[in-house]
Amino acid sequence: MSNDTPQSSQTKNWKDIYVAVLLEGDEHRVLSLIVEAERAIVERARELFRASGDNIQEEETLCDALYALELKRGAVRQEVLNP
């Protein structure tokens, strides 16, 4: 699948931020990275919404990433509350 949908410089890095969330060990830093990743993902989703073409695969990937970030947020909050 070719992805001809243009990306802004801010949102093409959502994957990098997402991976940083998964690799970060500091709970407080993870929470701020989650917010940053969610913001970048939502912006990318908006770009796809405005774009023409079939972007369903990337849209599904974005949804999956948002879901995983929510799970990670819950796990981190549990760790902070119950060390």
PDB file of N, CA, C and O in Angstrom:
ATOM      1  N   MET A   1       0.845  -1.177   0.000  1.00  0.00           N
ATOM      2  CA  MET A   1       0.000   0.000   0.000  1.00  0.00           C
ATOM      3  C   MET A   1       0.884   1.231   0.000  1.00  0.00           C
ATOM      4  O   MET A   1       1.757   1.374   0.856  1.00  0.00           O
ATOM      5  N   SER A   2       0.664   2.109  -0.945  1.00  0.00           N
ATOM      6  CA  SER A   2       1.429   3.349  -0.936  1.00  0.00           C
ATOM      7  C   SER A   2       0.672   4.389  -0.139  1.00  0.00           C
ATOM      8  O   SER A   2      -0.556   4.466  -0.193  1.00  0.00           O
ATOM      9  N   ASN A   3       1.404   5.169   0.583  1.00  0.00           N
ATOM     10  CA  ASN A   3       0.778   6.202   1.397  1.00  0.00           C
ATOM     11  C   ASN A   3       1.140   7.544   0.796  1.00  0.00           C
ATOM     12  O   ASN A   3       2.201   8.099   1.081  1.00  0.00           O
ATOM     13  N   ASP A   4       0.241   8.069  -0.048  1.00  0.00           N
ATOM     14  CA  ASP A   4       0.483   9.340  -0.715  1.00  0.00           C
ATOM     15  C   ASP A   4      -0.091  10.507   0.060  1.00  0.00           C
ATOM     16  O   ASP A   4      -0.022  11.646  -0.401  1.00  0.00           O
ATOM     17  N   THR A   5      -0.651  10.249   1.219  1.00  0.00           N
ATOM     18  CA  THR A   5      -1.238  11.306   2.022  1.00  0.00           C
ATOM     19  C   THR A   5      -0.124  12.141   2.644  1.00  0.00           C
ATOM     20  O   THR A   5       0.715  11.614   3.375  1.00  0.00           O
ATOM     21  N   PRO A   6      -0.113  13.451   2.354  1.00  0.00           N
ATOM     22  CA  PRO A   6       0.959  14.283   2.912  1.00  0.00           C
ATOM     23  C   PRO A   6       0.873  14.362   4.432  1.00  0.00           C
ATOM     24  O   PRO A   6      -0.208  14.320   5.019  1.00  0.00           O
ATOM     25  N   GLN A   7       2.032  14.477   5.043  1.00  0.00           N
ATOM     26  CA  GLN A   7       2.098  14.604   6.493  1.00  0.00           C
ATOM     27  C   GLN A   7       2.806  15.895   6.838  1.00  0.00           C
ATOM     28  O   GLN A   7       3.783  16.277   6.193  1.00  0.00           O
ATOM     29  N   SER A   8       2.300  16.566   7.867  1.00  0.00           N
ATOM     30  CA  SER A   8       3.019  17.734   8.354  1.00  0.00           C
ATOM     31  C   SER A   8       4.232  17.258   9.129  1.00  0.00           C
ATOM     32  O   SER A   8       4.287  16.104   9.556  1.00  0.00           O
ATOM     33  N   SER A   9       5.193  18.126   9.311  1.00  0.00           N
ATOM     34  CA  SER A   9       6.404  17.739  10.036  1.00  0.00           C
ATOM     35  C   SER A   9       6.102  17.380  11.481  1.00  0.00           C
ATOM     36  O   SER A   9       6.834  16.596  12.086  1.00  0.00           O
ATOM     37  N   GLN A  10       5.036  17.942  12.046  1.00  0.00           N
ATOM     38  CA  GLN A  10       4.693  17.649  13.436  1.00  0.00           C
ATOM     39  C   GLN A  10       4.086  16.269  13.595  1.00  0.00           C
ATOM     40  O   GLN A  10       4.358  15.596  14.589  1.00  0.00           O
ATOM     41  N   THR A  11       3.274  15.827  12.648  1.00  0.00           N
ATOM     42  CA  THR A  11       2.564  14.573  12.855  1.00  0.00           C
ATOM     43  C   THR A  11       3.262  13.361  12.281  1.00  0.00           C
ATOM     44  O   THR A  11       2.893  12.239  12.628  1.00  0.00           O
ATOM     45  N   LYS A  12       4.251  13.528  11.420  1.00  0.00           N
ATOM     46  CA  LYS A  12       4.889  12.328  10.900  1.00  0.00           C
ATOM     47  C   LYS A  12       5.729  11.641  11.966  1.00  0.00           C
ATOM     48  O   LYS A  12       6.202  10.524  11.756  1.00  0.00           O
ATOM     49  N   ASN A  13       5.916  12.281  13.082  1.00  0.00           N
ATOM     50  CA  ASN A  13       6.700  11.692  14.161  1.00  0.00           C
ATOM     51  C   ASN A  13       5.828  11.035  15.231  1.00  0.00           C
ATOM     52  O   ASN A  13       6.346  10.688  16.293  1.00  0.00           O
ATOM     53  N   TRP A  14       4.544  10.852  14.999  1.00  0.00           N
ATOM     54  CA  TRP A  14       3.692  10.261  16.032  1.00  0.00           C
ATOM     55  C   TRP A  14       4.193   8.863  16.412  1.00  0.00           C
ATOM     56  O   TRP A  14       4.112   8.459  17.572  1.00  0.00           O
ATOM     57  N   LYS A  15       4.703   8.143  15.435  1.00  0.00           N
ATOM     58  CA  LYS A  15       5.207   6.790  15.721  1.00  0.00           C
ATOM     59  C   LYS A  15       6.420   6.841  16.641  1.00  0.00           C
ATOM     60  O   LYS A  15       6.562   6.009  17.538  1.00  0.00           O
ATOM     61  N   ASP A  16       7.293   7.819  16.418  1.00  0.00           N
ATOM     62  CA  ASP A  16       8.475   7.959  17.269  1.00  0.00           C
ATOM     63  C   ASP A  16       8.072   8.268  18.708  1.00  0.00           C
ATOM     64  O   ASP A  16       8.643   7.714  19.649  1.00  0.00           O
ATOM     65  N   ILE A  17       7.101   9.141  18.877  1.00  0.00           N
ATOM     66  CA  ILE A  17       6.636   9.489  20.222  1.00  0.00           C
ATOM     67  C   ILE A  17       5.969   8.277  20.858  1.00  0.00           C
ATOM     68  O   ILE A  17       6.167   8.001  22.041  1.00  0.00           O
ATOM     69  N   TYR A  18       5.182   7.558  20.074  1.00  0.00           N
ATOM     70  CA  TYR A  18       4.499   6.356  20.551  1.00  0.00           C
ATOM     71  C   TYR A  18       5.515   5.326  21.060  1.00  0.00           C
ATOM     72  O   TYR A  18       5.342   4.759  22.139  1.00  0.00           O
ATOM     73  N   VAL A  19       6.555   5.093  20.291  1.00  0.00           N
ATOM     74  CA  VAL A  19       7.594   4.142  20.698  1.00  0.00           C
ATOM     75  C   VAL A  19       8.301   4.638  21.962  1.00  0.00           C
ATOM     76  O   VAL A  19       8.640   3.847  22.842  1.00  0.00           O
ATOM     77  N   ALA A  20       8.520   5.947  22.044  1.00  0.00           N
ATOM     78  CA  ALA A  20       9.153   6.508  23.248  1.00  0.00           C
ATOM     79  C   ALA A  20       8.303   6.231  24.484  1.00  0.00           C
ATOM     80  O   ALA A  20       8.838   5.959  25.558  1.00  0.00           O
ATOM     81  N   VAL A  21       6.992   6.298  24.335  1.00  0.00           N
ATOM     82  CA  VAL A  21       6.082   5.983  25.450  1.00  0.00           C
ATOM     83  C   VAL A  21       6.310   4.547  25.900  1.00  0.00           C
ATOM     84  O   VAL A  21       6.421   4.273  27.095  1.00  0.00           O
ATOM     85  N   LEU A  22       6.378   3.645  24.950  1.00  0.00           N
ATOM     86  CA  LEU A  22       6.509   2.225  25.283  1.00  0.00           C
ATOM     87  C   LEU A  22       7.845   1.894  25.928  1.00  0.00           C
ATOM     88  O   LEU A  22       7.943   0.942  26.702  1.00  0.00           O
ATOM     89  N   LEU A  23       8.874   2.672  25.617  1.00  0.00           N
ATOM     90  CA  LEU A  23      10.214   2.390  26.134  1.00  0.00           C
ATOM     91  C   LEU A  23      10.569   3.158  27.403  1.00  0.00           C
ATOM     92  O   LEU A  23      11.522   2.804  28.097  1.00  0.00           O
ATOM     93  N   GLU A  24       9.809   4.206  27.708  1.00  0.00           N
ATOM     94  CA  GLU A  24      10.127   5.066  28.856  1.00  0.00           C
ATOM     95  C   GLU A  24       9.875   4.334  30.173  1.00  0.00           C
ATOM     96  O   GLU A  24       8.856   3.661  30.329  1.00  0.00           O
ATOM     97  N   GLY A  25      10.802   4.467  31.114  1.00  0.00           N
ATOM     98  CA  GLY A  25      10.672   3.819  32.408  1.00  0.00           C
ATOM     99  C   GLY A  25      10.159   4.731  33.512  1.00  0.00           C
ATOM    100  O   GLY A  25       9.633   4.240  34.511  1.00  0.00           O
ATOM    101  N   ASP A  26      10.294   6.014  33.366  1.00  0.00           N
ATOM    102  CA  ASP A  26       9.854   6.989  34.369  1.00  0.00           C
ATOM    103  C   ASP A  26       8.355   7.234  34.209  1.00  0.00           C
ATOM    104  O   ASP A  26       7.908   7.741  33.180  1.00  0.00           O
ATOM    105  N   GLU A  27       7.580   6.871  35.237  1.00  0.00           N
ATOM    106  CA  GLU A  27       6.119   6.967  35.158  1.00  0.00           C
ATOM    107  C   GLU A  27       5.626   8.376  34.851  1.00  0.00           C
ATOM    108  O   GLU A  27       4.688   8.553  34.075  1.00  0.00           O
ATOM    109  N   HIS A  28       6.252   9.371  35.454  1.00  0.00           N
ATOM    110  CA  HIS A  28       5.801  10.745  35.235  1.00  0.00           C
ATOM    111  C   HIS A  28       6.131  11.211  33.815  1.00  0.00           C
ATOM    112  O   HIS A  28       5.343  11.924  33.193  1.00  0.00           O
ATOM    113  N   ARG A  29       7.266  10.815  33.319  1.00  0.00           N
ATOM    114  CA  ARG A  29       7.642  11.150  31.939  1.00  0.00           C
ATOM    115  C   ARG A  29       6.728  10.421  30.960  1.00  0.00           C
ATOM    116  O   ARG A  29       6.358  10.981  29.929  1.00  0.00           O
ATOM    117  N   VAL A  30       6.361   9.179  31.270  1.00  0.00           N
ATOM    118  CA  VAL A  30       5.460   8.413  30.409  1.00  0.00           C
ATOM    119  C   VAL A  30       4.135   9.158  30.240  1.00  0.00           C
ATOM    120  O   VAL A  30       3.614   9.263  29.130  1.00  0.00           O
ATOM    121  N   LEU A  31       3.603   9.666  31.329  1.00  0.00           N
ATOM    122  CA  LEU A  31       2.311  10.355  31.242  1.00  0.00           C
ATOM    123  C   LEU A  31       2.386  11.580  30.340  1.00  0.00           C
ATOM    124  O   LEU A  31       1.458  11.834  29.572  1.00  0.00           O
ATOM    125  N   SER A  32       3.456  12.332  30.418  1.00  0.00           N
ATOM    126  CA  SER A  32       3.570  13.505  29.539  1.00  0.00           C
ATOM    127  C   SER A  32       3.793  13.078  28.086  1.00  0.00           C
ATOM    128  O   SER A  32       3.299  13.730  27.166  1.00  0.00           O
ATOM    129  N   LEU A  33       4.529  11.994  27.877  1.00  0.00           N
ATOM    130  CA  LEU A  33       4.710  11.489  26.520  1.00  0.00           C
ATOM    131  C   LEU A  33       3.407  10.957  25.933  1.00  0.00           C
ATOM    132  O   LEU A  33       3.161  11.089  24.734  1.00  0.00           O
ATOM    133  N   ILE A  34       2.576  10.358  26.776  1.00  0.00           N
ATOM    134  CA  ILE A  34       1.272   9.874  26.311  1.00  0.00           C
ATOM    135  C   ILE A  34       0.443  11.032  25.781  1.00  0.00           C
ATOM    136  O   ILE A  34      -0.165  10.930  24.716  1.00  0.00           O
ATOM    137  N   VAL A  35       0.419  12.121  26.514  1.00  0.00           N
ATOM    138  CA  VAL A  35      -0.322  13.303  26.071  1.00  0.00           C
ATOM    139  C   VAL A  35       0.227  13.802  24.739  1.00  0.00           C
ATOM    140  O   VAL A  35      -0.538  14.133  23.832  1.00  0.00           O
ATOM    141  N   GLU A  36       1.542  13.855  24.623  1.00  0.00           N
ATOM    142  CA  GLU A  36       2.184  14.315  23.394  1.00  0.00           C
ATOM    143  C   GLU A  36       1.853  13.381  22.222  1.00  0.00           C
ATOM    144  O   GLU A  36       1.553  13.843  21.121  1.00  0.00           O
ATOM    145  N   ALA A  37       1.910  12.084  22.463  1.00  0.00           N
ATOM    146  CA  ALA A  37       1.607  11.106  21.416  1.00  0.00           C
ATOM    147  C   ALA A  37       0.142  11.197  20.995  1.00  0.00           C
ATOM    148  O   ALA A  37      -0.167  11.149  19.804  1.00  0.00           O
ATOM    149  N   GLU A  38      -0.749  11.327  21.955  1.00  0.00           N
ATOM    150  CA  GLU A  38      -2.171  11.447  21.621  1.00  0.00           C
ATOM    151  C   GLU A  38      -2.430  12.680  20.762  1.00  0.00           C
ATOM    152  O   GLU A  38      -3.189  12.630  19.794  1.00  0.00           O
ATOM    153  N   ARG A  39      -1.798  13.768  21.124  1.00  0.00           N
ATOM    154  CA  ARG A  39      -1.967  15.004  20.356  1.00  0.00           C
ATOM    155  C   ARG A  39      -1.499  14.812  18.907  1.00  0.00           C
ATOM    156  O   ARG A  39      -2.183  15.229  17.972  1.00  0.00           O
ATOM    157  N   ALA A  40      -0.345  14.187  18.727  1.00  0.00           N
ATOM    158  CA  ALA A  40       0.195  13.954  17.388  1.00  0.00           C
ATOM    159  C   ALA A  40      -0.688  12.985  16.595  1.00  0.00           C
ATOM    160  O   ALA A  40      -0.892  13.168  15.395  1.00  0.00           O
ATOM    161  N   ILE A  41      -1.202  11.970  17.257  1.00  0.00           N
ATOM    162  CA  ILE A  41      -2.072  11.000  16.586  1.00  0.00           C
ATOM    163  C   ILE A  41      -3.370  11.649  16.143  1.00  0.00           C
ATOM    164  O   ILE A  41      -3.824  11.429  15.021  1.00  0.00           O
ATOM    165  N   VAL A  42      -3.964  12.440  17.006  1.00  0.00           N
ATOM    166  CA  VAL A  42      -5.215  13.119  16.653  1.00  0.00           C
ATOM    167  C   VAL A  42      -4.993  14.070  15.481  1.00  0.00           C
ATOM    168  O   VAL A  42      -5.827  14.154  14.579  1.00  0.00           O
ATOM    169  N   GLU A  43      -3.878  14.779  15.495  1.00  0.00           N
ATOM    170  CA  GLU A  43      -3.576  15.685  14.380  1.00  0.00           C
ATOM    171  C   GLU A  43      -3.407  14.910  13.078  1.00  0.00           C
ATOM    172  O   GLU A  43      -3.875  15.344  12.026  1.00  0.00           O
ATOM    173  N   ARG A  44      -2.740  13.769  13.152  1.00  0.00           N
ATOM    174  CA  ARG A  44      -2.586  12.936  11.955  1.00  0.00           C
ATOM    175  C   ARG A  44      -3.943  12.425  11.479  1.00  0.00           C
ATOM    176  O   ARG A  44      -4.200  12.389  10.276  1.00  0.00           O
ATOM    177  N   ALA A  45      -4.799  12.038  12.390  1.00  0.00           N
ATOM    178  CA  ALA A  45      -6.137  11.579  12.026  1.00  0.00           C
ATOM    179  C   ALA A  45      -6.915  12.693  11.324  1.00  0.00           C
ATOM    180  O   ALA A  45      -7.646  12.435  10.367  1.00  0.00           O
ATOM    181  N   ARG A  46      -6.760  13.913  11.793  1.00  0.00           N
ATOM    182  CA  ARG A  46      -7.413  15.052  11.137  1.00  0.00           C
ATOM    183  C   ARG A  46      -6.893  15.236   9.715  1.00  0.00           C
ATOM    184  O   ARG A  46      -7.663  15.503   8.792  1.00  0.00           O
ATOM    185  N   GLU A  47      -5.583  15.092   9.546  1.00  0.00           N
ATOM    186  CA  GLU A  47      -5.010  15.198   8.205  1.00  0.00           C
ATOM    187  C   GLU A  47      -5.595  14.133   7.283  1.00  0.00           C
ATOM    188  O   GLU A  47      -5.931  14.418   6.133  1.00  0.00           O
ATOM    189  N   LEU A  48      -5.713  12.916   7.785  1.00  0.00           N
ATOM    190  CA  LEU A  48      -6.275  11.839   6.977  1.00  0.00           C
ATOM    191  C   LEU A  48      -7.737  12.094   6.645  1.00  0.00           C
ATOM    192  O   LEU A  48      -8.196  11.776   5.548  1.00  0.00           O
ATOM    193  N   PHE A  49      -8.463  12.666   7.588  1.00  0.00           N
ATOM    194  CA  PHE A  49      -9.878  12.964   7.358  1.00  0.00           C
ATOM    195  C   PHE A  49     -10.034  13.936   6.191  1.00  0.00           C
ATOM    196  O   PHE A  49     -10.959  13.815   5.387  1.00  0.00           O
ATOM    197  N   ARG A  50      -9.120  14.901   6.109  1.00  0.00           N
ATOM    198  CA  ARG A  50      -9.183  15.915   5.044  1.00  0.00           C
ATOM    199  C   ARG A  50      -8.624  15.401   3.718  1.00  0.00           C
ATOM    200  O   ARG A  50      -8.894  15.980   2.665  1.00  0.00           O
ATOM    201  N   ALA A  51      -7.862  14.340   3.763  1.00  0.00           N
ATOM    202  CA  ALA A  51      -7.191  13.830   2.567  1.00  0.00           C
ATOM    203  C   ALA A  51      -8.130  12.948   1.756  1.00  0.00           C
ATOM    204  O   ALA A  51      -9.069  12.349   2.280  1.00  0.00           O
ATOM    205  N   SER A  52      -7.845  12.891   0.471  1.00  0.00           N
ATOM    206  CA  SER A  52      -8.606  11.970  -0.373  1.00  0.00           C
ATOM    207  C   SER A  52      -7.873  10.637  -0.411  1.00  0.00           C
ATOM    208  O   SER A  52      -6.700  10.550  -0.048  1.00  0.00           O
ATOM    209  N   GLY A  53      -8.557   9.632  -0.842  1.00  0.00           N
ATOM    210  CA  GLY A  53      -7.922   8.322  -0.968  1.00  0.00           C
ATOM    211  C   GLY A  53      -8.323   7.379   0.145  1.00  0.00           C
ATOM    212  O   GLY A  53      -9.036   7.738   1.083  1.00  0.00           O
ATOM    213  N   ASP A  54      -7.837   6.164   0.002  1.00  0.00           N
ATOM    214  CA  ASP A  54      -8.132   5.106   0.965  1.00  0.00           C
ATOM    215  C   ASP A  54      -7.044   5.085   2.028  1.00  0.00           C
ATOM    216  O   ASP A  54      -5.920   4.652   1.775  1.00  0.00           O
ATOM    217  N   ASN A  55      -7.391   5.556   3.218  1.00  0.00           N
ATOM    218  CA  ASN A  55      -6.435   5.621   4.319  1.00  0.00           C
ATOM    219  C   ASN A  55      -6.856   4.738   5.486  1.00  0.00           C
ATOM    220  O   ASN A  55      -6.413   4.936   6.618  1.00  0.00           O
ATOM    221  N   ILE A  56      -7.716   3.761   5.201  1.00  0.00           N
ATOM    222  CA  ILE A  56      -8.302   2.969   6.276  1.00  0.00           C
ATOM    223  C   ILE A  56      -7.250   2.238   7.100  1.00  0.00           C
ATOM    224  O   ILE A  56      -7.385   2.125   8.319  1.00  0.00           O
ATOM    225  N   GLN A  57      -6.210   1.743   6.451  1.00  0.00           N
ATOM    226  CA  GLN A  57      -5.192   1.003   7.197  1.00  0.00           C
ATOM    227  C   GLN A  57      -4.482   1.911   8.207  1.00  0.00           C
ATOM    228  O   GLN A  57      -4.272   1.523   9.356  1.00  0.00           O
ATOM    229  N   GLU A  58      -4.118   3.106   7.779  1.00  0.00           N
ATOM    230  CA  GLU A  58      -3.455   4.021   8.708  1.00  0.00           C
ATOM    231  C   GLU A  58      -4.427   4.499   9.784  1.00  0.00           C
ATOM    232  O   GLU A  58      -4.040   4.660  10.941  1.00  0.00           O
ATOM    233  N   GLU A  59      -5.677   4.726   9.412  1.00  0.00           N
ATOM    234  CA  GLU A  59      -6.680   5.137  10.404  1.00  0.00           C
ATOM    235  C   GLU A  59      -6.846   4.072  11.480  1.00  0.00           C
ATOM    236  O   GLU A  59      -6.954   4.391  12.664  1.00  0.00           O
ATOM    237  N   GLU A  60      -6.866   2.808  11.070  1.00  0.00           N
ATOM    238  CA  GLU A  60      -6.972   1.717  12.039  1.00  0.00           C
ATOM    239  C   GLU A  60      -5.736   1.658  12.929  1.00  0.00           C
ATOM    240  O   GLU A  60      -5.837   1.394  14.127  1.00  0.00           O
ATOM    241  N   THR A  61      -4.587   1.901  12.346  1.00  0.00           N
ATOM    242  CA  THR A  61      -3.340   1.927  13.120  1.00  0.00           C
ATOM    243  C   THR A  61      -3.385   3.030  14.165  1.00  0.00           C
ATOM    244  O   THR A  61      -2.963   2.826  15.303  1.00  0.00           O
ATOM    245  N   LEU A  62      -3.891   4.190  13.787  1.00  0.00           N
ATOM    246  CA  LEU A  62      -4.017   5.300  14.731  1.00  0.00           C
ATOM    247  C   LEU A  62      -4.965   4.950  15.874  1.00  0.00           C
ATOM    248  O   LEU A  62      -4.680   5.242  17.036  1.00  0.00           O
ATOM    249  N   CYS A  63      -6.082   4.331  15.544  1.00  0.00           N
ATOM    250  CA  CYS A  63      -7.039   3.914  16.585  1.00  0.00           C
ATOM    251  C   CYS A  63      -6.411   2.902  17.535  1.00  0.00           C
ATOM    252  O   CYS A  63      -6.581   2.988  18.751  1.00  0.00           O
ATOM    253  N   ASP A  64      -5.687   1.947  16.970  1.00  0.00           N
ATOM    254  CA  ASP A  64      -5.009   0.942  17.798  1.00  0.00           C
ATOM    255  C   ASP A  64      -3.988   1.600  18.725  1.00  0.00           C
ATOM    256  O   ASP A  64      -3.874   1.235  19.896  1.00  0.00           O
ATOM    257  N   ALA A  65      -3.250   2.570  18.190  1.00  0.00           N
ATOM    258  CA  ALA A  65      -2.247   3.264  18.997  1.00  0.00           C
ATOM    259  C   ALA A  65      -2.909   4.042  20.132  1.00  0.00           C
ATOM    260  O   ALA A  65      -2.418   4.024  21.261  1.00  0.00           O
ATOM    261  N   LEU A  66      -4.015   4.722  19.845  1.00  0.00           N
ATOM    262  CA  LEU A  66      -4.724   5.448  20.903  1.00  0.00           C
ATOM    263  C   LEU A  66      -5.214   4.501  21.990  1.00  0.00           C
ATOM    264  O   LEU A  66      -5.134   4.815  23.177  1.00  0.00           O
ATOM    265  N   TYR A  67      -5.715   3.356  21.585  1.00  0.00           N
ATOM    266  CA  TYR A  67      -6.190   2.361  22.550  1.00  0.00           C
ATOM    267  C   TYR A  67      -5.026   1.869  23.427  1.00  0.00           C
ATOM    268  O   TYR A  67      -5.160   1.755  24.645  1.00  0.00           O
ATOM    269  N   ALA A  68      -3.891   1.581  22.789  1.00  0.00           N
ATOM    270  CA  ALA A  68      -2.722   1.116  23.539  1.00  0.00           C
ATOM    271  C   ALA A  68      -2.219   2.188  24.506  1.00  0.00           C
ATOM    272  O   ALA A  68      -1.786   1.871  25.613  1.00  0.00           O
ATOM    273  N   LEU A  69      -2.275   3.448  24.094  1.00  0.00           N
ATOM    274  CA  LEU A  69      -1.857   4.533  24.975  1.00  0.00           C
ATOM    275  C   LEU A  69      -2.772   4.643  26.189  1.00  0.00           C
ATOM    276  O   LEU A  69      -2.311   4.913  27.298  1.00  0.00           O
ATOM    277  N   GLU A  70      -4.054   4.434  25.977  1.00  0.00           N
ATOM    278  CA  GLU A  70      -4.998   4.477  27.100  1.00  0.00           C
ATOM    279  C   GLU A  70      -4.722   3.337  28.079  1.00  0.00           C
ATOM    280  O   GLU A  70      -4.782   3.525  29.294  1.00  0.00           O
ATOM    281  N   LEU A  71      -4.421   2.163  27.545  1.00  0.00           N
ATOM    282  CA  LEU A  71      -4.064   1.039  28.417  1.00  0.00           C
ATOM    283  C   LEU A  71      -2.785   1.337  29.194  1.00  0.00           C
ATOM    284  O   LEU A  71      -2.697   1.051  30.389  1.00  0.00           O
ATOM    285  N   LYS A  72      -1.801   1.908  28.516  1.00  0.00           N
ATOM    286  CA  LYS A  72      -0.536   2.254  29.164  1.00  0.00           C
ATOM    287  C   LYS A  72      -0.767   3.288  30.257  1.00  0.00           C
ATOM    288  O   LYS A  72      -0.186   3.189  31.338  1.00  0.00           O
ATOM    289  N   ARG A  73      -1.618   4.287  29.981  1.00  0.00           N
ATOM    290  CA  ARG A  73      -1.934   5.310  30.988  1.00  0.00           C
ATOM    291  C   ARG A  73      -2.543   4.660  32.233  1.00  0.00           C
ATOM    292  O   ARG A  73      -2.171   4.995  33.358  1.00  0.00           O
ATOM    293  N   GLY A  74      -3.468   3.739  32.029  1.00  0.00           N
ATOM    294  CA  GLY A  74      -4.083   3.050  33.160  1.00  0.00           C
ATOM    295  C   GLY A  74      -3.075   2.236  33.954  1.00  0.00           C
ATOM    296  O   GLY A  74      -3.112   2.221  35.185  1.00  0.00           O
ATOM    297  N   ALA A  75      -2.172   1.559  33.250  1.00  0.00           N
ATOM    298  CA  ALA A  75      -1.159   0.758  33.935  1.00  0.00           C
ATOM    299  C   ALA A  75      -0.206   1.641  34.735  1.00  0.00           C
ATOM    300  O   ALA A  75       0.165   1.302  35.859  1.00  0.00           O
ATOM    301  N   VAL A  76       0.184   2.758  34.162  1.00  0.00           N
ATOM    302  CA  VAL A  76       1.097   3.668  34.861  1.00  0.00           C
ATOM    303  C   VAL A  76       0.413   4.259  36.086  1.00  0.00           C
ATOM    304  O   VAL A  76       1.032   4.378  37.143  1.00  0.00           O
ATOM    305  N   ARG A  77      -0.833   4.623  35.957  1.00  0.00           N
ATOM    306  CA  ARG A  77      -1.565   5.170  37.112  1.00  0.00           C
ATOM    307  C   ARG A  77      -1.677   4.138  38.223  1.00  0.00           C
ATOM    308  O   ARG A  77      -1.572   4.483  39.400  1.00  0.00           O
ATOM    309  N   GLN A  78      -1.887   2.886  37.867  1.00  0.00           N
ATOM    310  CA  GLN A  78      -1.943   1.822  38.867  1.00  0.00           C
ATOM    311  C   GLN A  78      -0.602   1.695  39.583  1.00  0.00           C
ATOM    312  O   GLN A  78      -0.557   1.528  40.801  1.00  0.00           O
ATOM    313  N   GLU A  79       0.492   1.774  38.821  1.00  0.00           N
ATOM    314  CA  GLU A  79       1.822   1.664  39.409  1.00  0.00           C
ATOM    315  C   GLU A  79       2.087   2.836  40.377  1.00  0.00           C
ATOM    316  O   GLU A  79       2.678   2.660  41.442  1.00  0.00           O
ATOM    317  N   VAL A  80       1.641   4.014  39.980  1.00  0.00           N
ATOM    318  CA  VAL A  80       1.859   5.205  40.828  1.00  0.00           C
ATOM    319  C   VAL A  80       1.030   5.107  42.107  1.00  0.00           C
ATOM    320  O   VAL A  80       1.504   5.457  43.188  1.00  0.00           O
ATOM    321  N   LEU A  81      -0.206   4.632  41.980  1.00  0.00           N
ATOM    322  CA  LEU A  81      -1.095   4.544  43.146  1.00  0.00           C
ATOM    323  C   LEU A  81      -0.760   3.362  44.039  1.00  0.00           C
ATOM    324  O   LEU A  81      -0.933   3.435  45.255  1.00  0.00           O
ATOM    325  N   ASN A  82      -0.283   2.278  43.448  1.00  0.00           N
ATOM    326  CA  ASN A  82       0.014   1.055  44.206  1.00  0.00           C
ATOM    327  C   ASN A  82       1.447   0.609  43.925  1.00  0.00           C
ATOM    328  O   ASN A  82       1.662  -0.381  43.226  1.00  0.00           O
ATOM    329  N   PRO A  83       2.422   1.329  44.462  1.00  0.00           N
ATOM    330  CA  PRO A  83       3.837   0.994  44.155  1.00  0.00           C
ATOM    331  C   PRO A  83       4.257  -0.369  44.679  1.00  0.00           C
ATOM    332  O   PRO A  83       5.404  -0.774  44.494  1.00  0.00           O
TER     333      PRO A  83
END
